[in-house]
Amino acid sequence: MMDFGKSNWRTYEQGIQKEWILTNGIGGFASSTIIGANTRRYHGLLMAALKPPVNRHLILSKLDESIVINGNSFDLFSCEVPGFIMKGYHHLERFEYNPLPKYVYRVKDVYIEKSISMVYGENTVAVVYYVKNGSSKVNLRITPLINFRDYHFNSSRQYMNFNKHLNSGILTLKPSCYDIDIKLYCSNGIFEDIDDGWFYNMDYAIERERGLSSTEDHYIPGYFDVEIEPHEERTITIISTVEKEIKNKDGLSIINKEQKRLEKLLDTGGYKDKLAKKLVLAADNFIVHRKSTDAKTIIAGYPWFTDWGRDTMIAFTGLTLSTRRFEDAKEILFTFSKYVKEGLIPNMFPDAGNEPPYNSVDAPLWYFEAVDKYVKYTDDYKFVKKNIYSGLKDIINYFSKGTRFNIKMDDDYLISAGDEHTQLTWMDAKVGDWVVTPRHGKAVEINALWYNALKIMSFLSKHYNEDSSIYNDLSLKVKKSFIEKFWNEDKQCLYDCIINNIGDDKVRPNQILAVSLSNQVIEGDMAKKVVDRVFKDLYTAYGLRSLSDDSNEYKGVYMGDQHYRDGAYHQGTVWTWPLGQFITAYVKVNNYSDEAIAMAARFIEPFKDHLNDACIGSISEIFDGNEPLIPRGCFAQAWSIGEILRSYTEDILK
């Protein structure tokens, strides 16, 4: 249980620093802060995925509660409007996350508990109130704030209209712009209709900080009044959905079913370690069903990313194999096998549903690492041979002879990709025509992944009684060229990339993959020096800086408008996912000694605290490069969770 009290919300500004998220397994989610104030356009009790896992729309922003005791009204809700803060959090005594969120309010001698759960596999949210009344008759008023807009945008009164009707206790709202019914059910109380009711100018602090439009309006169709007698205990369920029907109106049973589902995931994972168990639960948020492929996929991050090829492959081992979700792993690998095209796999599946972009040089190479890990965990060579192996051959062939985006093997057997206008590696920030981190040519991690892919193909082909020499011979040539071209004698580490035969000597974390992957392309003293350089120049408590802080181009704070943020994204900003690779490399070069494993455990230790910060129970995408390492970007990121879980279970817990 994660339990928070009033010391966490002495001020509104302090109270909005911690957030939570619930997901429904199809891309939808519920999210807010621990004081119940929405500070992002992405906060809401029901963010439905209308075309799972995409086409997300805000449906139910909030439920605002007020309680009337002896003629005096007390607001329990918190939010910000321009120039004013509503401070219902003054009545909030406790917030629990176990692993579903619960708010505990007290007004005089009345206790109100508010618990929230989504229905797995549905765009449905259940909110359950438990009221333990004191000596007076009270009235609990629950006011829904309804919306219907794409989750990337804000709404205003002038663009929203709803038709509504109440039938058999279910309030149905139909937005004028879309053929969909929003259903709202309350198990108790009387619905009081309001004509043209609106909440105007809710202000989102995080969007304001990000230089984006930060205010929006919400529709108020009416409110539910629930009268509670002295000393009475009452349970009230409110359900909001865009499904065709409300299948279960019992909020407590919905909560119980979801808790049992999560407990089963813990049983499947099989860990007794507390941190590992928390990470197993966090991993579940990212594994979702994609309707278009009728299979599982991985959401890259919440609240705004969808499923990306690169992120999926990097997060794959931790999210699906470390958690023992082998059937999900199989589905994901099989799905991407159907999209192999000219040696590439999709970089992302866009919301619009058109053909996905293939502008990633590393995603198909990470695919090999995912497949290799899969067979090591499951021994399921038969599945790989039948469904995956031919696609892997295609990738090797196309990389060898050349494919889209100038991706090709050069005369020195190393992979070159892109040009001065393209961004094909994970450091892909681009603002207009400004390529923030030019890494076309031969990038260090791409060629480490290339060597790794060849060794994996050599291993698989041998296992399948095929000629493995072509892959093994080529891997030896790659290794020789890699060491010759990438070793930076002056800095005793690896060049980050080679552009026009000139090595870029900026110290970046990409070089760690030359040591950390299943088949390391450098070994011995050279590998040890790379790990030492990364440790000294890039390591922080929450990840690796994307650029050494002694570089002239270093930017240590990630905030401001999009131009500034993108300019800092890979120029010093701390990323968590490479830390998992660093931990693996560290224990490797230190021969998995007890001392090395103890040090690796030190690298993991800060995340025990971080899981109680930012998005509680999860790990952020990025952090400022400068202390105090403020979390930024997506508040819950798949490859952050995946790589910390993978390295923790493989390299420390073993």
Buried (B, 14 or more C-beta within 10 A) or exposed (E): EBEBEEEBBEEBEEBBBBBBBBBBBBBBBBBBBBBBBBBBBBBBBBBBBBBBBBBBBBBBBBBBBBBBBEEEEBBBBBBBEEEEBBBBBBBBEBBBBEBBBBBBBBBBBBBBBBBBBBBBBBBBBBBBBBBBBBEBBBBBBBBBBBBBBBBEEBBBBEEBEBEBEEEEEBBBBBBEEEEBBBBBBBBBBEBEEEEEBBBEBBBBBBBBBBBBEBBBBBBBBBBBBBBBEEEEEBBBBBBBBBBEEBEBBBBBEBBEBBBEEBEEBBEEBEBEBEBBBBBBBBBBBBBBBBBEBEBBBBBBBBBBBBBBBBBBBBBBBBBBBBBBBBEBBBBBBBBBBEBBBBBBBBBBBEBEEEEBBBBBBBBBBBBBBBBBBBBEBBEBBEBBBEBBBEBBBBBBEBBBEBBBBBBBBBEBBBBBBBBEEBBBBBBBBBBEEEBBBBBBBBBBBBBBBBBBBBBBBBBBBBBEEBEBEBBBEBBEBBBEBBBEBBBBEEBBBBBBBBBEEEBBBBBBBBBBBBBBBBBBBBBEEBBBBBBBBBBEBBBBBBBBBBBBBEBEEBBBBBEEEEEBBBBBBBBBBBBBBBBBBBBBBBBBBBEEEEEBBEBBBEBBEBBEEBBBBBBBBBBBBBBBBBEEBBBBBBBBBBBBBBBBBBBBBBBBBE
